[in-house]
Amino acid sequence: MNRIEYLKNYIPTLPFPEFKWKWACFAPTEGINDPVVLLGVLFRMAKLEGRYKYSSDEFGHELIQLSNDLKGTDVNIDLERRIGERNIIRNSGQYWKALNLIPTERTGGIITLTPFGRKVANHIISQTEFSAETIRSFSLPNNIMNPHEHSLWEKCGLKLHPLKLILSIIHDLSKWDSTQAFITPVELARIVVPLSGTVNQPLDIYIDCIKLYREHNLNINNWPNCCLEANDFRMVREFLLFLSNYGYLVKQYGDTRESEIYRLNFTIESEIVSILKSNKEIRQDIISDTERKIVTSLRSRPNQARFRKEVLNACKRCVISNIEMPEVLEAAHIKPYKYNGADIASNGFAMRMDIHFLFDSGHLRISDTGEVFLSEKARWSYGASIPPRIILPDYVDRENLRWRWDNYNGA
């Protein structure tokens, strides 16, 4: 019997009855996975670190401001009620702990970041570098599981890198057929997770089982169900949400969560392969190429030409360099289009192409008073040519600048 025929009747065996994938907590709040929430809360923690508690009025005020900033966007999370003693960190702090942004040990309720969290909050590590490092290093069992859960995994000698596994599966499916380079939440929950309970499960087994399932040649009705509890399926789906929120997968909405499709972002296929091969720190050229391609792909929109015309009519020179050659000028959104930033002049800067990239990738930031800040990486190449302060054009909406400064870390 060949392997395909064998797999048609194969039933995985779980290493222990409670085996499941756990992203952060057993009561998921999917909106937290959006970068503007996850990193927006982190930025606000950094402002108050070491001086205030998570239950303080000061932190509550910051969360209320973020909640107000999210109104009118597609991010659905209620932060206004998650302040005080029942604050978001008390109830959902595992999201930041699981990603090594705040410590897992007790801090007496005092706002505290890890060294890695501080680097992200202070824009030393870009958003793309943060996501790539998370893909490389995030493992199960993770640091927010209780000792009993940890012991169950360790006794089996089982350790997974789930984000790398998902991307590896989807990428290998593209070798079969580029139109098949996707995964659904159901396939992840009902096929991938049960198969991952076998130590060192070969990647080919995942691929072949998904192929058979899509060809209606695999009956999974008798397979173990790793999503028995109400929130288990939502927890599994959060791995896909993370990868789509940071640009590695492209989410195609369905009528239900079960019918969603998460496709490989072929724009950064070569960079994804490089990240998957990285066992140590990811090379900076890989990060740079990933940033550049993600930023470029986000600019391809139907109204971009009209938006550029309006912005350049309002401001005929680069707001940073004063270059006024239209051939090298582009229109940069201040409040990103993804978060309902309008395609109007007041929400845009004219910027030289390379400076536009620095702005969109988070390496250059502009405050609502005109202060200009560069990331450490950008400072090495641009420090002498970028002014520390600019005069903001009168037409620019300062509130959009404040929104970006408080909430957005670039693509």
C-alpha positions in Angstrom: 0.0 0.0 0.0 1.5 3.4 -1.0 1.4 6.3 1.4 -1.6 8.1 -0.2 -3.7 5.0 0.1 -2.5 4.6 3.7 -3.4 8.2 4.6 -6.9 7.8 3.3 -7.6 5.6 6.3 -5.1 7.2 8.7 -6.3 8.5 12.1 -3.8 10.6 14.1 -3.3 9.8 17.8 -3.1 12.7 20.2 -0.1 12.8 22.6 -2.5 13.5 25.5 -6.3 14.1 25.6 -6.0 17.9 26.3 -3.7 18.6 23.3 -4.5 21.8 21.5 -2.9 24.9 20.1 -3.0 27.9 22.4 -2.1 31.3 21.0 -2.6 33.5 24.1 -5.6 32.7 26.3 -8.6 30.5 26.5 -11.0 33.5 26.0 -9.6 35.1 22.8 -10.2 38.7 21.8 -9.4 38.7 18.1 -9.2 42.5 17.9 -6.1 42.5 20.1 -4.1 40.8 17.3 -4.5 43.9 15.1 -1.1 45.8 15.2 -2.8 49.1 16.1 -4.2 47.4 19.3 -1.3 45.1 20.2 1.4 47.7 19.5 -0.8 50.7 20.3 -1.3 49.4 23.8 2.4 48.7 24.0 3.3 52.3 23.0 1.1 53.6 25.8 2.6 51.2 28.3 6.0 52.6 27.4 4.9 56.1 28.3 3.9 55.0 31.8 6.4 52.2 32.5 7.7 51.9 36.0 5.6 54.8 37.3 2.0 53.6 37.1 0.0 50.4 37.6 -2.2 48.8 34.9 -5.1 49.6 37.1 -4.3 53.3 37.3 -6.4 56.2 36.0 -3.4 57.2 33.8 -3.4 53.8 32.0 -7.2 53.9 31.9 -7.0 57.3 30.2 -4.6 55.9 27.6 -6.9 53.0 26.8 -9.9 55.3 26.5 -8.0 57.4 24.0 -7.0 54.3 22.0 -10.6 53.2 22.1 -11.7 56.6 20.7 -9.0 56.3 18.0 -10.3 53.0 16.9 -13.8 54.4 16.2 -14.6 54.5 12.5 -12.0 51.7 11.8 -12.7 48.1 11.2 -11.0 47.1 14.4 -13.7 45.7 16.7 -12.6 45.8 20.4 -14.1 47.6 23.4 -11.3 49.1 25.5 -13.3 51.7 27.4 -14.7 49.0 29.7 -11.4 47.3 30.2 -9.8 49.8 32.6 -9.3 50.0 36.3 -9.2 46.8 38.3 -10.6 44.8 35.4 -8.1 46.3 32.9 -7.1 44.7 29.7 -3.8 43.4 31.0 -5.4 41.7 33.9 -7.8 39.9 31.7 -5.9 39.6 28.4 -2.2 40.3 29.3 -1.3 36.9 27.9 -1.3 38.4 24.4 1.7 40.6 25.3 3.3 38.0 27.5 3.1 35.3 24.8 5.0 37.6 22.4 7.6 38.5 25.0 6.6 42.1 25.1 5.8 42.2 28.9 7.3 39.8 31.5 5.4 36.7 32.6 6.6 37.0 36.2 4.6 39.2 38.6 5.4 42.9 38.8 3.0 43.9 41.5 0.7 45.4 38.8 3.4 48.0 37.8 3.6 48.6 34.1 6.7 46.8 32.9 8.1 45.9 29.5 10.7 43.3 28.6 13.9 44.5 26.8 12.4 43.2 23.5 9.1 45.0 24.3 11.0 48.3 24.9 12.8 48.0 21.6 9.5 47.5 19.8 7.8 50.4 21.7 10.7 52.7 21.1 10.8 51.9 17.3 14.2 50.4 17.5 12.7 47.2 16.1 10.3 47.9 13.2 6.9 46.2 12.9 8.2 43.9 10.2 11.2 42.9 12.2 8.9 42.2 15.2 6.5 40.0 13.1 9.4 38.1 11.4 11.1 37.4 14.8 7.8 36.3 16.2 7.3 33.8 13.3 10.8 32.5 13.8 10.7 32.1 17.6 7.1 31.6 18.7 6.8 28.1 20.0 4.4 25.7 21.7 4.4 25.1 24.6 4.6 28.8 25.2 5.3 30.9 28.2 1.7 31.5 29.2 0.8 27.9 29.6 0.5 26.7 33.2 3.0 24.1 34.6 0.6 21.2 34.1 0.2 22.0 30.4 4.0 22.5 30.0 4.7 19.1 31.6 2.3 17.3 29.3 4.1 18.7 26.2 7.6 18.1 27.7 6.8 14.5 28.6 6.1 13.8 25.0 9.2 15.6 23.8 6.9 17.8 21.7 7.8 21.3 20.6 6.3 23.2 17.7 6.8 26.5 15.9 3.2 26.9 14.7 3.6 30.1 12.7 6.5 28.6 10.7 4.6 25.4 10.3 1.6 27.1 8.8 3.7 29.1 6.4 5.7 26.0 5.4 2.5 24.1 4.7 1.0 26.9 2.6 4.2 27.4 0.7 4.6 23.7 -0.1 0.9 23.6 -1.3 1.9 26.2 -3.8 4.3 23.7 -5.4 1.4 21.4 -6.0 -0.7 24.2 -7.5 -0.3 28.0 -7.0 -4.1 28.3 -6.7 -3.9 25.9 -3.7 -1.5 28.0 -1.7 -3.9 28.7 1.1 -5.4 27.3 4.3 -8.7 27.6 6.0 -9.4 27.8 9.7 -11.2 24.4 9.5 -8.2 22.8 7.8 -5.9 24.2 10.4 -8.1 23.1 13.3 -9.2 19.7 12.1 -6.2 18.5 10.1 -3.0 20.4 10.9 -3.4 20.6 14.7 -4.2 16.8 15.2 -1.3 15.9 12.9 1.1 18.1 14.9 0.6 16.0 18.0 3.1 13.5 16.5 6.7 14.4 17.3 8.7 15.4 14.2 5.7 14.9 11.9 7.1 15.1 8.3 5.8 18.1 6.3 4.7 15.9 3.5 2.1 14.2 5.7 0.4 17.6 6.3 0.5 18.4 2.6 -0.8 15.0 1.4 -3.7 15.1 4.0 -4.8 18.5 3.0 -4.6 17.5 -0.7 -6.8 14.4 0.0 -9.2 16.5 2.0 -9.6 19.0 -0.8 -10.1 16.2 -3.3 -12.8 14.7 -0.9 -10.7 11.6 -0.4 -10.0 12.1 3.3 -12.7 11.4 5.9 -11.8 13.3 9.1 -15.0 12.5 10.9 -13.2 9.9 13.0 -10.1 12.1 13.6 -9.6 13.5 17.1 -11.1 16.9 17.7 -8.7 19.4 19.3 -11.4 22.1 19.4 -13.9 20.6 21.8 -14.4 23.7 24.0 -16.2 26.9 22.8 -13.2 29.1 22.3 -10.8 26.4 20.9 -11.6 27.1 17.3 -11.1 30.9 17.8 -7.7 30.2 19.5 -6.5 28.3 16.4 -7.8 30.9 14.0 -5.7 33.6 15.9 -2.5 32.1 14.3 -3.9 32.9 10.9 -5.1 36.4 12.0 -1.5 37.2 13.1 0.0 36.1 9.8 -2.6 38.1 7.8 -2.4 41.2 10.0 1.3 41.5 9.4 1.1 40.8 5.6 2.3 37.2 5.2 -1.1 35.9 4.3 -3.9 37.6 2.5 -7.3 37.0 4.1 -10.3 36.4 1.9 -13.5 36.8 3.9 -16.3 34.2 3.9 -19.8 34.2 5.2 -18.5 32.6 8.4 -15.1 32.2 10.1 -15.1 28.6 8.9 -15.3 29.7 5.3 -12.5 32.2 5.4 -9.4 31.5 3.2 -5.9 32.7 4.1 -3.7 32.8 1.0 0.1 33.1 0.7 1.3 36.6 -0.1 3.3 35.8 -3.2 4.7 39.3 -3.2 7.0 38.3 -0.3 7.4 34.6 -1.1 11.2 34.6 -1.3 11.4 36.5 2.0 9.0 34.1 3.7 11.2 31.2 2.6 14.2 33.0 4.0 12.4 33.6 7.3 11.4 29.9 7.5 15.0 28.9 7.0 16.3 31.2 9.8 17.1 29.4 13.0 18.8 32.4 14.6 18.5 36.2 14.2 17.0 37.0 10.8 19.3 38.9 8.5 18.6 42.6 8.0 18.5 42.4 4.3 15.6 39.9 4.6 13.8 42.4 6.9 14.5 45.3 4.5 13.2 43.4 1.4 10.1 42.3 3.3 9.3 45.8 4.4 9.9 47.3 1.0 7.6 44.7 -0.8 4.8 44.9 1.8 4.9 48.7 1.7 4.8 48.7 -2.1 1.9 46.3 -2.2 -0.2 48.4 0.2 0.0 51.4 -2.0 -1.6 49.7 -5.0 -5.1 51.1 -4.7 -7.7 52.4 -7.3 -7.7 56.0 -5.8 -4.0 56.4 -5.4 -3.5 58.5 -8.6 -6.3 60.9 -7.6 -4.9 61.1 -4.1 -1.4 61.9 -5.4 -2.8 64.7 -7.6 -4.7 66.3 -4.7 -1.8 66.1 -2.3 0.7 67.5 -4.9 -1.7 70.3 -5.7 -1.8 71.2 -2.0 2.0 70.7 -1.4 4.3 70.9 -4.4 7.5 69.8 -2.6 8.6 67.1 -0.3 7.7 68.0 3.2 11.1 66.7 4.5 13.7 67.4 1.7 12.0 70.3 -0.1 12.6 68.5 -3.4 9.9 69.7 -5.9 10.5 67.5 -8.9 7.1 65.8 -9.4 8.9 62.9 -11.1 10.2 61.8 -7.7 7.4 62.8 -5.5 4.6 60.6 -4.1 1.6 61.1 -1.9 2.0 59.5 1.6 -1.1 58.8 3.7 -0.8 60.1 7.3 -3.6 58.0 8.8 -3.3 54.7 6.9 -6.0 53.8 4.4 -6.3 50.4 6.1 -7.7 52.2 9.2 -10.1 54.4 7.1 -7.6 57.2 6.5 -9.3 59.3 3.8 -7.9 59.8 0.3 -7.9 63.6 0.7 -5.2 66.2 0.8 -5.4 66.9 4.5 -4.5 63.3 5.2 -1.4 63.4 3.0 2.2 64.6 2.6 4.1 65.0 -0.6 7.3 63.0 -0.1 10.3 62.0 -2.1 10.1 58.2 -2.9 12.7 57.0 -0.5 11.4 59.2 2.3 7.9 58.0 1.6 9.2 54.4 2.2 10.8 55.5 5.5 7.5 57.0 6.6 5.3 54.1 5.6 7.7 51.5 7.1 7.9 53.4 10.4 11.6 54.4 10.1 10.6 58.1 10.0 8.0 59.6 12.2 6.5 63.1 12.4 4.7 64.5 15.4 1.8 66.8 15.3 4.1 69.6 16.3 6.5 68.9 13.4 9.3 67.0 15.2 11.0 64.4 13.0 12.3 61.2 14.5 14.3 58.5 12.7 14.8 54.9 13.7 18.3 53.8 14.6 18.7 52.1 11.3 17.6 55.1 9.3 19.7 57.5 11.3 22.9 55.8 10.1 22.1 56.6 6.4 19.9 59.7 6.7 20.8 61.4 9.9 22.7 64.3 8.4 20.1 65.0 5.7 16.8 64.9 7.7 15.9 68.0 9.7 14.9 67.4 13.4 11.8 69.6 12.9 9.7 70.7 9.9 7.1 73.4 9.5 3.8 71.5 8.9 1.8 72.7 5.9 -1.4 74.5 6.9 -3.6 72.1 5.0 -2.5 69.0 7.0 -4.8 67.6 9.6 -2.8 67.5 12.9 -5.2 65.1 14.5 -4.3 62.5 11.9 -0.6 63.0 12.7 -1.4 62.6 16.4 -3.3 59.4 15.5 -0.4 57.9 13.6 2.1 58.9 16.3 0.2 57.2 19.1 -1.0 54.1 17.3 0.9 53.2 14.1 4.3 51.6 13.8 4.4 51.3 10.0 3.7 48.4 7.7 
